[in-house]
Amino acid sequence: MEHIKSFSFKRILLMMQKTLYENAKSVLTGLITVFGLFSFILFMSALKDGEAWSKLQIFYYIGLFIAGFFISGSAFSNFRNKEKTMSYLTLPASSSEKFISEWLLTSIVYIIIYSIIFYIFNLLVFLIGDVFNIQVNFINLFSEETLKMFLHFIIIQSILLAGSATFKKVPLFFTISSLFIAGMIITFYLTILALSIKGQFEGFHFSNNGIQGGDFNYSLENHWLLKVPKIMYYYVTAPVFWIYTYFKLKEKEA
């Protein structure tokens, strides 16, 4: 809101408390569903002497993304209703405070809470496994792979958060649909481009390290063009969608 000039961590905490209170039931339902599904898979695995009990690290990743995407895709829940939207926009908090509170809840706070719940689940599974002589390992949250998964989650979560601020009805569905359509357009464009220049490269041989043909030998390894998509994904995607989400909130308040 325009008359709020200062930045307040207290207002952010109050916004977070309000959001938690309003969405606790749906979030709890989602988490119970995920861990209920995990329990069912482990039960069926035990009956068939499967290996699921030793794959809890993979279970952790799957649950992190499924539950996290559901929560992020349902963010800004007040925007689903016209009356609640007006009430939310008139709250005594700035756009940046509203954005930060929602981002913290759906990313950092979610990861912490989900990890704590999963560790409790992991402990229960370990105790049950010990009774039935089933080997169970504890998940490692500080491995390089796990930290990389957190980074992927934060990046993709930024897109879903932007979708939640954009679409009024079923934002998760429309966000995923938009990503699918964008992916199809890019794939179509690249296919047409590849077909259009196919004849020019028929005499060349493509490999992982470069292009060879006759006296021509060009190495693609570490070429800067191949690094651009990776740089865009890791360093540009999340900030761009965070900025977009912030200005989307500003637009709704205008």
Secondary structure, 3 states (H helix, E strand, C coil): CCCCCCCCHHHHHHHHHHHHHHHHHHHHHHHHHHHHHHHHHHHHHHHCCCCHHHCHHHHHHHHHHHHHHHHHHCCCHHHHCHHHHHHHHCCCCCHHHHHHHHHHHHHHHHHHHHHHHHHHHHHHHHHHHHHCCCCCCCCCCCCHHHHHHHHHHHHHHHHHHHHHHHCCCCHHHHHHHHHHHHHHHHHHHHHHHHHHCHHHHCCCEECCCEEEECCEEEECCCCHHHHHHHHHHHHHHHHHHHHHHHHHHHHHHC
